[in-house]
Amino acid sequence: MIPLVKTYLPPSDVLMPLLQDVLYSGYIAQGEQVEQFERSFENFIDSGYSLSLNSGTAALHIALILAGVKAGKEVISTALTAEPTNVAIKMVGAKIRYADIDIETGSISPESIMNKINSNTAAIIVVDYAGIPVDVPRIKEISEKYSIPVIHDAAHSIGSKFNGKKVGSFFPYTVFSLQAIKHITTVDGGVLQIQDHEEYERAKLIRWFGLDKKLDRLSNNITSQGFKYHMNNINATIGQIQLNYIDDVIEKFVSNGKYYDQNLINIPGLKVLNYYKGSEPSYWLYTIKVERRDDFIRKLKEEGIAASELHKRSDWHSFLNDFNEELPNLDVFYKEMVHIPCGWWVTQENREVISNVIKSGW
Ligand SMILES: *Cc1c(COP(=O)(O)O)cnc(C)c1O
């Protein structure tokens, strides 16, 4: 079966000697390797400061704290995402106010965001679902007009670009996940990309119990709530090596995605997604809309190809459904959406077979 997601790791003859050195170095907690990984990640993104963490969820949590979201406030978000996006909002005691999606792209609709803003709105979370950048210029405009900070959940979209710039540079906080099945993994981990240096320094305290690592333990004075969210030298070593492969790995996702963009057109009962002008997706998933989805999934399965909707929409979890909003575009989109294999493991031959199977009908 050609899977929908698969872990990428560097060749073992490259990874293992370096990993072994660090494992037995006597220092496996947060140290030199973490520092190096952060500086390398900053180079890759080319904007802002990288805060390495033990998960993307931790990055979301810290972003919400930095954005000043407090209990009782509201965060505008999308229901078309993985659960962590919206579970994190509940971690700070805030309520989730869902905006609808643009039906052509699956991304949060700027129009709908504007309709959901009220005096209680403390932040907006936007998600590059499947690796497709959101409508960056319009969301920036809204953020500035209403002075509401935007948290960019780019867990699916590392390496994506908008107007030639990489995701990670558009909003004050960008969340990356390095969990097992994302483009690139550190086994588990995440990065919060922060544009402001003072906020970056504050985030370091939140990452580690509220303690300042630059001071010795006895000179420290905890003044606010912190957590234990740091990355360790083992995960950072894997990350550092992954960064040598990241461009090639992402290029494979992109090449497959572009192939489908060109080959899955004019097929009865199938629609490909649109992208906002100026966006270059990194295609973590390849999402299409199909009629008779169950038949489609069955047909592909018979041919050894995984296909599914993958995510349950967040508002269908009762804990994540604060206002029971109507989301008519999402209703239509979610009924038809399905993902097909697109990642680094999908060969040129695989993608041809997948396209041909789809073209033969279901
Ligand atoms: C994977 C993911 C996260 C969280 O990542 P973890 O590293 O697993 O905590 C957040 N948002 C989205 C959309 C994701 O897919």
The ligand as an SDF file (V2000), in Angstrom:
LIG
                    3D

 15 15  0  0  0  0  0  0  0  0999 V2000
    1.2020   18.0670   13.7140 C   0  0  0  0  0  0  0  0  0  0  0  0
    0.4170   19.3060   13.9000 C   0  0  0  0  0  0  0  0  0  0  0  0
    0.5510   20.1530   15.0240 C   0  0  0  0  0  0  0  0  0  0  0  0
    1.2670   19.8210   16.2750 C   0  0  0  0  0  0  0  0  0  0  0  0
    2.3940   19.1800   16.1960 O   0  0  0  0  0  0  0  0  0  0  0  0
    3.0150   18.2140   17.3170 P   0  0  0  0  0  0  0  0  0  0  0  0
    4.4650   18.4090   17.0240 O   0  0  0  0  0  0  0  0  0  0  0  0
    2.5140   16.8460   17.0510 O   0  0  0  0  0  0  0  0  0  0  0  0
    2.6370   18.7260   18.6540 O   0  0  0  0  0  0  0  0  0  0  0  0
   -0.1170   21.3660   15.0360 C   0  0  0  0  0  0  0  0  0  0  0  0
   -0.9070   21.7310   14.0300 N   0  0  0  0  0  0  0  0  0  0  0  0
   -1.0880   20.9550   12.9500 C   0  0  0  0  0  0  0  0  0  0  0  0
   -1.9810   21.4430   11.8510 C   0  0  0  0  0  0  0  0  0  0  0  0
   -0.4570   19.7110   12.8600 C   0  0  0  0  0  0  0  0  0  0  0  0
   -0.6880   18.9260   11.8070 O   0  0  0  0  0  0  0  0  0  0  0  0
  1  2  1  0
  2  3  1  0
  2 14  2  0
  3  4  1  0
  3 10  2  0
  4  5  1  0
  5  6  1  0
  6  7  2  0
  6  8  1  0
  6  9  1  0
 10 11  1  0
 11 12  2  0
 12 13  1  0
 12 14  1  0
 14 15  1  0
M  END
$$$$
